[in-house]
Amino acid sequence: MNIRSELCDLRQSFKLVVQGKKGVWIKLPIELCSLVEVAVKEGFWYHHAEPTYLMLVSWLPGGAHPLPPNASHRVGVGAFVMNEKREVLVVQENSGIFRGTGIWKFPTGVVEEGEDLCTAAVREVKEETAIDAEFMEILAFRQTHKAYFEKSDLFFLCMLRPISFDVQRQEAEIEAAKWMPWDEYVAQPFVQKTEFVKHISDICLAKVDGDYTGFCAIPAASSGGQMGHVYQNAQGRRR
């Protein structure tokens, strides 16, 4: 089979048969990766990749196009978990930029595909420390750019209420995990000298002292019937 000819025929068929459709998408399974060069030579370009396929696209009229871009952000969560002794749950990581620094930080992680923010925060705490916790509120979020893989980054600070208290670290990623007195945590140079960390620490303390209200998760369905959450200011929520 002449793959180049088949792709040319495909482009022509979209021009002649599919009225009003000017963009052509090819979802190329990983087992057909040898066809990438042929597709690119026929005017297709990379749109995005997943573990099992590569998506290519072509704009038939050529020039500027209105085709939707690939996802632009990665989404992460951090978990502020404090017990009744005013101790905060913290970890030391054994990989990444914090490896070997001795820095104690909140449990953090990346939201998985199809996962709600509130669920991700609970999962990350459980995975890293074995602590069961209940999501309470989103306290704040941060947006940065040109982060992982040159994408923008959204990071949500979540407040969780601990249900269990026996800490057991995850050996694969965590060097140590424990409950630490709040004053000891904020006294770290890492907290005092890092503007973002100092700022969220102030927010956490304001929340504990009753001077701040975050956003609780309210289950809600979209117009298409998909379930998700609306994150709404807890103080202003209608009963």
C-alpha positions, 0 to 999 in steps of 0.5 A: 500500500502506498501510504503517501498516496493514501494520505494525499487522497485523504486530504483531497476527500476532506476538501471535496466531500466534507463540506465546511470541514477544513481541519484534518485530524489523524490519531496515529496509534503507537504501533504505526509510528513509522507513518509519522514522517509520511504524514508530516511530509503531507502537511500534518503537524504534531498536536499532542501525544499520549502513551498509546498514540500521537495526534496530528493535524492539518489545516487544508486551506493553509496559513493561519488556523483556528484549530484548538491548541494542545492543553496549556497547563499542568495542575498540581495540589498542595495539602495543608493538614493540621492536627489539634496539637497545632502540628502540621503534616510535612514531608522531605522528598528524596527526589527532585529539587528538594532532595538532600536539602533537609527542607520540610514541606507540605505534601504535594503532587500532580492531579491525574487525568479525570481527577477532581482537585479535592480528590487529588489532595486527599490521594496525595496525602494518603500516598505520601504519609498514609494519613487519611484526611477529609478535604475541607477547602481550597485556600489559594492557587498560583499560576506560573508559566514556562514550567514543566515541559514549557507549559504553564502551571496551576497549583492549588493549596488545599486544606484537609482535616486529618482522620488518622494520625499514624504517619508512615512515609512512602519509601519510593518518593519520601525521605521522611514524614512527620507531624511538626509544630507549626512554629517550627515549620514556619521558622525554616529559612525555606519558608521565611525566604521564599516569597510564595511559601511565606505567603501561603503560610500566612494564609494557612495561619489566618485560616486556622485563626478564623480570619480567612475563608476558602472555597469548599467543593460543591458537587455539580453536573454540567449541561452535558451531564458530567459530574464535577465540583464548583469551588465556592466561598464557604462563607457565602454558600447558601444553605 
